[in-house]
Amino acid sequence: LAQNRNLRQEIDDLRGERGVFQEVHKKLERELRDQKKRMANVIEQSNAAYEHRDKAQLETVAIEQADRKEQDFFEHQMLEAGKMLDDELQLSAANRPVDVSSEILSRDGPRLNTERPIQHVIHPNAIREQAQEIEAQIQHFERAFHDIEVASGIFDTDELVQKFLVNDEYNF
């Protein structure tokens, strides 16, 4: 009988330990499940960030391609305008200036506007020089705007202008 009592006591002690171990095990399983959920959320957020980055890179490439096409189109139009001016010069007298003030540059290229009266006469070389100056100014402004974008961290033109106006209004 004493031996049964000792065995029963040992069995009860082991059952108590098993209960404690089961509680610890359940707690660890809960923590593991919560950790897995947090990891899944972080992975999901990083995937969304990667997708957003990839989309932005694709948009950047598309914008760069469009810019290159536009630049090529502009250069092509300028070459054609230069050729037209050279042809006009060859047809006219050697030093006789050509009227280009009535010529309008459009998306389709130069076209003659015959409805407007002639305002002034410009020499073709002066037109080329003026076009080069304008292109240099455009490049200067683009570089300056890029520097502003980098410094401010704002890459949207409208947002940058709006912020400038707000700050200007605040300062003055």
Backbone hydrogen bonds in HBPLUS format (Angstrom, degrees):
<---DONOR---> <-ACCEPTOR-->    atom                        ^
c    i                          cat <-CA-CA->   ^        H-A-AA   ^      H-
h    n   atom  resd res      DA  || num        DHA   H-A  angle D-A-AA Bond
n    s   type  num  typ     dist DA aas  dist angle  dist       angle   num
A0005-ARG N   A0001-LEU O   2.92 MM   4  6.18 158.6  1.97 149.4 155.4     1
A0006-ASN N   A0002-ALA O   2.96 MM   4  6.18 157.3  2.01 144.4 150.3     2
A0007-LEU N   A0003-GLN O   2.88 MM   4  6.13 157.1  1.93 148.7 155.3     3
A0008-ARG N   A0004-ASN O   2.73 MM   4  5.92 159.6  1.77 150.8 157.0     4
A0009-GLN N   A0005-ARG O   2.87 MM   4  6.06 157.8  1.92 147.2 153.5     5
A0010-GLU N   A0006-ASN O   2.90 MM   4  6.12 155.5  1.96 144.1 151.1     6
A0011-ILE N   A0007-LEU O   2.78 MM   4  6.05 153.7  1.85 148.3 156.1     7
A0012-ASP N   A0008-ARG O   2.87 MM   4  6.12 160.8  1.90 152.0 156.6     8
A0013-ASP N   A0009-GLN O   2.91 MM   4  6.14 157.2  1.96 148.2 154.6     9
A0014-LEU N   A0010-GLU O   2.89 MM   4  6.11 158.4  1.93 147.2 153.3    10
A0015-ARG N   A0011-ILE O   2.88 MM   4  6.13 152.2  1.96 149.0 156.9    11
A0016-GLY N   A0012-ASP O   2.97 MM   4  6.20 154.3  2.03 145.7 152.4    12
A0017-GLU N   A0013-ASP O   2.91 MM   4  6.26 156.5  1.97 148.7 155.3    13
A0018-ARG N   A0014-LEU O   2.81 MM   4  6.03 154.4  1.88 144.9 152.6    14
A0019-GLY N   A0015-ARG O   2.95 MM   4  6.19 153.5  2.02 146.5 152.9    15
A0020-VAL N   A0016-GLY O   3.01 MM   4  6.34 157.5  2.06 147.5 153.3    16
A0021-PHE N   A0017-GLU O   2.83 MM   4  6.11 164.5  1.85 154.9 159.2    17
A0022-GLN N   A0018-ARG O   2.81 MM   4  6.01 151.7  1.89 147.5 155.8    18
A0023-GLU N   A0019-GLY O   2.98 MM   4  6.23 155.7  2.04 147.6 153.4    19
A0024-VAL N   A0020-VAL O   3.00 MM   4  6.29 160.3  2.04 152.4 157.7    20
A0025-HIS N   A0021-PHE O   2.81 MM   4  5.98 154.1  1.88 144.5 152.6    21
A0026-LYS N   A0022-GLN O   2.85 MM   4  6.09 158.8  1.89 150.0 154.9    22
A0027-LYS N   A0023-GLU O   2.96 MM   4  6.17 159.6  2.01 147.1 152.7    23
A0028-LEU N   A0024-VAL O   2.93 MM   4  6.16 159.8  1.97 149.8 155.1    24
A0029-GLU N   A0025-HIS O   2.88 MM   4  6.12 151.9  1.96 147.5 155.8    25
A0030-ARG N   A0026-LYS O   2.91 MM   4  6.19 156.6  1.97 149.9 155.7    26
A0031-GLU N   A0027-LYS O   3.00 MM   4  6.27 164.0  2.02 151.2 155.3    27
A0032-LEU N   A0028-LEU O   2.90 MM   4  6.06 154.2  1.97 144.2 151.6    28
A0033-ARG N   A0029-GLU O   2.88 MM   4  6.09 158.5  1.92 149.0 154.7    29
A0034-ASP N   A0030-ARG O   2.87 MM   4  6.13 161.1  1.91 153.8 158.8    30
A0035-GLN N   A0031-GLU O   2.88 MM   4  6.04 156.5  1.93 145.3 152.3    31
A0036-LYS N   A0032-LEU O   2.91 MM   4  6.15 153.7  1.98 147.4 154.4    32
A0037-LYS N   A0033-ARG O   3.00 MM   4  6.29 151.0  2.08 144.8 152.6    33
A0038-ARG N   A0034-ASP O   2.95 MM   4  6.28 160.8  1.99 152.1 156.7    34
A0039-MET N   A0035-GLN O   2.90 MM   4  6.13 157.8  1.94 147.9 154.5    35
A0040-ALA N   A0036-LYS O   2.87 MM   4  6.06 154.0  1.94 145.3 152.5    36
A0041-ASN N   A0037-LYS O   2.96 MM   4  6.25 155.3  2.02 149.5 155.8    37
A0042-VAL N   A0038-ARG O   2.94 MM   4  6.23 159.7  1.99 150.3 155.7    38
A0043-ILE N   A0039-MET O   2.88 MM   4  6.08 160.0  1.92 150.2 156.0    39
A0044-GLU N   A0040-ALA O   2.89 MM   4  6.07 156.0  1.94 145.6 152.5    40
A0045-GLN N   A0041-ASN O   2.90 MM   4  6.14 158.7  1.95 149.9 155.4    41
A0046-SER N   A0042-VAL O   2.89 MM   4  6.12 157.6  1.94 149.1 155.4    42
A0047-ASN N   A0043-ILE O   2.90 MM   4  6.10 154.1  1.97 147.4 154.7    43
A0048-ALA N   A0044-GLU O   2.97 MM   4  6.23 156.4  2.03 146.3 152.8    44
A0049-ALA N   A0045-GLN O   2.90 MM   4  6.15 153.7  1.96 145.6 153.2    45
A0050-TYR N   A0046-SER O   2.86 MM   4  6.10 155.9  1.92 147.9 154.2    46
A0051-GLU N   A0047-ASN O   2.89 MM   4  6.14 159.4  1.93 149.7 155.3    47
A0052-HIS N   A0048-ALA O   2.90 MM   4  6.12 158.2  1.95 147.4 153.5    48
A0053-ARG N   A0049-ALA O   2.86 MM   4  6.09 157.7  1.91 148.4 154.7    49
A0054-ASP N   A0050-TYR O   2.84 MM   4  6.07 161.8  1.87 152.0 156.8    50
A0055-LYS N   A0051-GLU O   2.89 MM   4  6.08 157.5  1.94 148.3 154.7    51
A0056-ALA N   A0052-HIS O   2.91 MM   4  6.14 157.3  1.96 147.6 153.9    52
A0057-GLN N   A0053-ARG O   2.86 MM   4  6.12 153.5  1.93 149.1 156.8    53
A0058-LEU N   A0054-ASP O   2.91 MM   4  6.16 155.7  1.97 147.7 154.2    54
A0059-GLU N   A0055-LYS O   2.93 MM   4  6.19 156.8  1.98 148.4 154.9    55
A0060-THR N   A0056-ALA O   2.88 MM   4  6.09 153.1  1.96 144.8 152.5    56
A0061-VAL N   A0057-GLN O   2.93 MM   4  6.20 159.0  1.97 149.3 154.3    57
A0062-ALA N   A0058-LEU O   2.90 MM   4  6.14 160.2  1.94 148.6 154.4    58
A0063-ILE N   A0059-GLU O   2.85 MM   4  6.07 158.1  1.90 149.7 155.7    59
A0064-GLU N   A0060-THR O   2.86 MM   4  6.08 159.1  1.90 149.9 156.0    60
A0065-GLN N   A0061-VAL O   2.87 MM   4  6.11 155.6  1.93 149.7 156.3    61
A0066-ALA N   A0062-ALA O   2.92 MM   4  6.14 161.2  1.96 148.2 153.6    62
A0067-ASP N   A0063-ILE O   2.81 MM   4  6.01 154.2  1.88 147.2 155.1    63
A0068-ARG N   A0064-GLU O   2.86 MM   4  6.10 156.2  1.91 146.2 152.6    64
A0069-LYS N   A0065-GLN O   2.88 MM   4  6.15 161.1  1.92 152.2 157.1    65
A0070-GLU N   A0066-ALA O   2.88 MM   4  6.07 161.3  1.91 148.5 153.9    66
A0071-GLN N   A0067-ASP O   2.81 MM   4  6.02 156.5  1.87 149.3 156.3    67
A0072-ASP N   A0068-ARG O   2.80 MM   4  6.01 160.2  1.84 151.0 156.6    68
A0073-PHE N   A0069-LYS O   2.80 MM   4  6.02 158.4  1.84 149.2 155.7    69
A0074-PHE N   A0070-GLU O   2.84 MM   4  6.05 158.1  1.89 146.5 152.7    70
A0075-GLU N   A0071-GLN O   2.85 MM   4  6.09 164.0  1.87 152.0 156.2    71
A0076-HIS N   A0072-ASP O   2.82 MM   4  6.00 155.9  1.88 147.9 155.2    72
A0077-GLN N   A0073-PHE O   2.86 MM   4  6.10 159.5  1.91 150.3 155.9    73
A0078-MET N   A0074-PHE O   2.83 MM   4  6.10 154.7  1.89 150.1 157.8    74
A0079-LEU N   A0075-GLU O   2.89 MM   4  6.12 154.6  1.95 146.1 153.0    75
A0080-GLU N   A0076-HIS O   2.91 MM   4  6.19 160.8  1.94 150.8 156.1    76
A0081-ALA N   A0077-GLN O   2.81 MM   4  6.02 157.0  1.86 147.0 153.9    77
A0082-GLY N   A0078-MET O   2.82 MM   4  6.01 153.8  1.89 144.5 152.2    78
A0083-LYS N   A0079-LEU O   2.80 MM   4  6.09 153.9  1.87 148.2 155.6    79
A0084-MET N   A0080-GLU O   2.80 MM   4  6.05 158.2  1.85 149.4 155.7    80
A0085-LEU N   A0081-ALA O   2.89 MM   4  6.12 155.2  1.95 145.9 152.8    81
A0086-ASP N   A0082-GLY O   2.85 MM   4  6.11 155.6  1.91 146.6 153.6    82
A0087-ASP N   A0083-LYS O   2.77 MM   4  6.03 161.4  1.81 153.1 158.2    83
A0088-GLU N   A0084-MET O   2.88 MM   4  6.05 158.9  1.92 146.5 152.7    84
A0089-LEU N   A0085-LEU O   2.84 MM   4  6.06 150.9  1.93 144.5 153.0    85
A0090-GLN N   A0086-ASP O   2.88 MM   4  6.16 154.7  1.95 148.7 155.4    86
A0091-LEU N   A0087-ASP O   3.01 MM   4  6.27 148.3  2.11 146.4 154.9    87
A0092-SER N   A0088-GLU O   2.91 MM   4  6.08 145.9  2.03 144.4 154.0    88
A0103-GLU N   A0100-VAL O   3.10 MM   3  5.21 162.0  2.13 106.5 111.7    89
A0113-ASN N   A0102-SER O   3.03 MM  11  5.43 151.4  2.12 145.2 154.1    90
A0104-ILE N   A0111-ARG O   3.14 MM   7  5.73 167.4  2.16 167.0 164.4    91
A0111-ARG N   A0104-ILE O   3.11 MM   7  5.73 147.0  2.23 146.9 156.6    92
A0106-SER N   A0109-GLY O   3.30 MM   3  5.08 158.6  2.35 108.7 114.9    93
A0109-GLY N   A0106-SER O   2.99 MM   3  5.08 158.6  2.04 105.0 111.5    94
A0126-ALA N   A0123-HIS O   2.93 MM   3  5.30 126.0  2.23 108.7 122.9    95
A0127-ILE N   A0123-HIS O   3.25 MM   4  6.67 143.4  2.39 145.9 156.4    96
A0127-ILE N   A0124-PRO O   3.09 MM   3  5.05 121.8  2.45  93.0 107.6    97
A0128-ARG N   A0124-PRO O   3.12 MM   4  6.51 158.1  2.17 151.5 156.0    98
A0129-GLU N   A0125-ASN O   3.00 MM   4  6.23 163.4  2.02 149.2 153.7    99
A0130-GLN N   A0126-ALA O   2.86 MM   4  6.01 157.0  1.92 144.0 150.9   100
A0131-ALA N   A0127-ILE O   2.84 MM   4  6.07 155.6  1.90 150.4 157.2   101
A0132-GLN N   A0128-ARG O   2.91 MM   4  6.18 156.3  1.97 149.8 156.2   102
A0133-GLU N   A0129-GLU O   2.90 MM   4  6.16 155.5  1.96 148.4 155.3   103
A0134-ILE N   A0130-GLN O   2.90 MM   4  6.12 159.4  1.94 148.5 154.1   104
A0135-GLU N   A0131-ALA O   2.90 MM   4  6.11 159.5  1.95 147.4 153.1   105
A0136-ALA N   A0132-GLN O   2.91 MM   4  6.11 155.2  1.97 146.3 153.1   106
A0137-GLN N   A0133-GLU O   2.89 MM   4  6.17 154.5  1.95 147.8 154.9   107
A0138-ILE N   A0134-ILE O   2.90 MM   4  6.17 156.6  1.95 150.2 156.7   108
A0139-GLN N   A0135-GLU O   2.99 MM   4  6.24 161.7  2.02 149.3 153.6   109
A0140-HIS N   A0136-ALA O   2.90 MM   4  6.13 153.9  1.97 145.2 153.0   110
A0141-PHE N   A0137-GLN O   2.85 MM   4  6.12 163.2  1.88 154.7 158.4   111
A0142-GLU N   A0138-ILE O   2.85 MM   4  6.08 156.8  1.91 150.6 157.5   112
A0143-ARG N   A0139-GLN O   2.93 MM   4  6.14 159.7  1.97 149.2 154.1   113
A0144-ALA N   A0140-HIS O   2.92 MM   4  6.17 161.9  1.96 149.7 155.2   114
A0145-PHE N   A0141-PHE O   2.81 MM   4  5.97 159.8  1.85 149.6 155.3   115
A0146-HIS N   A0142-GLU O   2.88 MM   4  6.05 153.9  1.94 144.1 151.6   116
A0147-ASP N   A0143-ARG O   2.90 MM   4  6.20 155.6  1.96 149.2 155.8   117
A0148-ILE N   A0144-ALA O   2.95 MM   4  6.26 152.1  2.03 146.7 154.5   118
A0149-GLU N   A0145-PHE O   2.84 MM   4  6.14 157.3  1.89 149.8 156.1   119
A0150-VAL N   A0146-HIS O   2.93 MM   4  6.20 163.9  1.95 153.8 157.4   120
A0151-ALA N   A0147-ASP O   2.91 MM   4  6.06 162.1  1.94 147.5 152.9   121
A0152-SER N   A0148-ILE O   2.81 MM   4  5.90 161.2  1.85 153.5 158.4   122
A0153-GLY N   A0149-GLU O   2.73 MM   4  5.50 143.4  1.86 144.0 153.8   123
A0160-LEU N   A0156-ASP O   2.95 MM   4  6.14 158.2  1.99 153.4 160.0   124
A0161-VAL N   A0157-THR O   2.92 MM   4  6.16 163.5  1.94 156.7 160.5   125
A0162-GLN N   A0158-ASP O   2.89 MM   4  6.06 162.1  1.92 149.4 155.0   126
A0163-LYS N   A0159-GLU O   2.90 MM   4  6.08 159.1  1.94 148.1 153.6   127
A0164-PHE N   A0160-LEU O   2.93 MM   4  6.13 155.1  1.99 146.1 153.3   128
A0165-LEU N   A0161-VAL O   2.88 MM   4  6.17 161.3  1.92 153.3 157.9   129
A0166-VAL N   A0162-GLN O   2.97 MM   4  6.20 157.7  2.02 148.9 155.0   130
A0167-ASN N   A0163-LYS O   2.92 MM   4  6.10 166.5  1.94 151.1 154.8   131
A0168-ASP N   A0164-PHE O   2.75 MM   4  5.91 155.4  1.81 150.2 158.1   132
A0169-GLU N   A0165-LEU O   2.88 MM   4  5.99 157.4  1.93 145.1 151.0   133
A0170-TYR N   A0166-VAL O   2.90 MM   4  6.14 152.7  1.98 145.3 153.5   134
A0171-ASN N   A0167-ASN O   2.85 MM   4  6.03 157.6  1.90 149.2 154.9   135
A0172-PHE N   A0168-ASP O   3.03 MM   4  6.10 147.3  2.14 145.6 153.2   136
